[in-house]
Every structure is written in C-alpha cells, then in structure tokens.
Amino acid sequence: MGILTDHPPSPYGEAARHAASAEDLPLSRQLEGKVAVVTGSTSGLGLTTVELMLRRGLKGAVLSGRKAEAGEAAARRLSTETQKVVYQRTDLGNLDDCRALIDRAVSEFGSFDILVNSAGITDRGGILDGDPELWERTFAINARAPFFLMQHAATHWRAARRPGSIVNVATVTAHGGVPFLTVYAASKAALVATTKNAAFSLMRDGIRCNALAIGWMDTPAEDITQKTFHDMPDGWQRAAGEALPAKRLLNMNEVARWIVHLAGPESGIMTGSILDFDQGVIGCYEATPLPAPREPGA
C-alpha cells in the first residue's frame, strides 16, 4: 500500500500523508526541505538536536542562546552549500528577544516548520527556600518564553496557512520531583499543561505540539549544575550511572532522536502527547517514597 488517497487533504500536510502510508523515508530525508528553530542550541542537547536534524536532511536552522561566540562558531561549522545555519543571540528572559528569534527565521528562510523549546534552567529551590527571584527567573525561562515562542510561531503559521510542529523539552520532575527542585518542577509542570492546551487549541490549524519529559541526562550544563550545587567531582557521571538500570545516564543523542521523531513526519498527526523518557516508571516503586529524615532543628 502507498499513500492513502481516499481522504480529504489534511491541515497537517505531509505528516498526515506520510504516516498513513506504507512507504518509509530514508533517515537522511526525514526533514528534507524543512527549517527549524531550536532554543538553547549553542551547546548541549539543543545543539545535538540541530546536528541530528541536519543529518536527517534539514534545509535550514536558527540556533539561539546567549553565548554569541559559541553560537556563531557552531553556525559556521554546520553550514554547507545546501544547508544554511544561522545564529540569533537570544535571552529568553527578554520577550522582545523571543519575538526577534521567530522574526529572524522568517526573514532568513521565508518561513519555518519546526520549533523546539530545548532551553531551560534547573537552579535549585524547594518549598522552604525557593525565593521570589528564583521563581521569576525560572518561570521566565522554562514557562513564559516557550509560551510566547509558541504564540509567535503559531501566529505566523496560521497567517501563512502552513502546518507546523512544536516540541517542548520537559522533565519527569514535572510530576512532582525531589524536594530541592520545587520551583523547577512547577515551571515544567506549567510547560506540560501549556503543551497540551496549545495542542488542543491549534489542532484544527494543523499545528502539532508535543513534549518529551526526560530524566537525568549527561550534558555539559548538568555537569556544571552538579559541581556547583552538589560539590560533585570530575567523573561523577560514571558513579551516578552505576545505580541506574542502563548503568548510565541518558545520552543527548538518544534524547535528540526522540525530539526529531516528534518534530518530523514519522510521528504523523500525534499532538498533545507528553512522553516520559526516564529510567523509572512514574507511579511504580518498590516501597512508598518518603522524604529523608530531617536533622534535629533543621
């Protein structure tokens, strides 16, 4: 069987047609002709995702982040005669920067097809010590910026009568998380709710919106976080991984593959889905999870 032809055209475009066929696209052509905007892509998971997208045939990409030197260097390294990569300096705490990022994609490429909200911060703060400044900063980056980037992208796609695909990088911590990540958990829970609401709101426009809720991943940013907040030594990843079922932390490449799957036509008309990707199963445990006992006076 080939592509189904007994249905009216779908607002989801080729994603709907491809998913309903028995024809497989080669990996190198999955994102052929498409343009992506990826936040937090001067390093880490965001950059790994762009690199994979380019291997899957992406025509163009807009890198974003605050590290201008790293972003410009990555854009030069990744650009070829057939694949254009540009960098847009973006402070996600600044809503003007969020709008400028979408405007840059349109000005450079005429339009774009994919938005990946990969950027996020995981600064520590619990219910007893989370302060207003941490709350404002965390929600600005993890929840407010994705909301308005999605708004700007959807507004463009609707005006252009084009389908679009949004992937938000969330976390299993959005289910509740550990005590020292209350603020972070709340911000990502907001992102999860926004993902589902946006998917429902934009469904008739052919704009898909999904999220990947990931667990503990080995990234340059996580290395800094562990050393800054928990005094972890060099090589802590190996010891941490030994306690996990796979004997390692999540790898950026495997997470990027799922982002690309959700962003591209292989996931068809899937929208509003929140996929947990962790080395645990939410709701399953050997014994009732309990907080650690407090020291007297703590």
C-alpha positions, 0 to 999 in steps of 0.5 A: 500500500502507498499513500492513502488517497481516499481522504480529504487533504489534511491541515497537517500536510505531509505528516498526515500523508506520510504516516498513513502510508506504507512507504518509509523515508530514508533517515537522511530525508526525514526533514528534507526541505524543512527549517527549524528553530531550536532554543538553547542550541549553542551547546548541549542537547539543543545543539545535538538536536540541530546536528541530528536534524541536519543529518536527517536532511534539514534545509535550514536552522536558527540556533539561539542562546546567549553565548554569541561566540559559541553560537556563531562558531557552531553556525559556521561549522554546520553550514554547507552549500545546501544547508544554511545555519544561522545564529540569533543571540537570544535571552529568553528572559527578554520577550522582545528577544523571543519575538526577534528569534521567530522574526529572524527565521522568517526573514532568513528562510521565508518561513519555518516548520519546526520549533523546539523549546530545548532551553531551560534552567534547573537552579535549585529551590524547594518549598522552604527556600525557593525565593521570589527571584528564583521563581521569576527567573525560572518561570521566565525561562522554562514557562513564559518564553516557550509560551510566547515562542509558541504564540509567535510561531503559531501566529505566523503559521496560521497567517501563512496557512502552513502546518507546523510542529512544536516540541517542548523539552520537559522533565519527569520532575514535572510530576512532582520531583525531589524536594530541592527542585520545587520551583523547577518542577512547577515551571515544567509542570506549567510547560506540560499543561501549556503543551497540551492546551496549545495542542488542543487549541491549534489542532484544527490549524494543523499545528502539532505540539508535543513534549518529551519529559526526560530524566537525568541526562549527561550534558555539559550544563548538568555537569556544571549544575552538579559541581556547583550545587552538589560539590560533585567531582570530575567523573561523577557521571560514571558513579551516578550511572552505576545505580541506574538500570542502563548503568548510565545516564541518558545520552543527548543523542538518544534524547535528540532522536526522540525530539526529531521523531516528534518534530518530523513526519514519522510521528504523523498527526500525534499532538498533545502527547507528553512522553516520559523518557526516564529510567523509572516508571512514574507511579511504580516503586518498590516501597512508598517514597518518603522524604529523608529524615530531617536533622534535629532543628533543621 
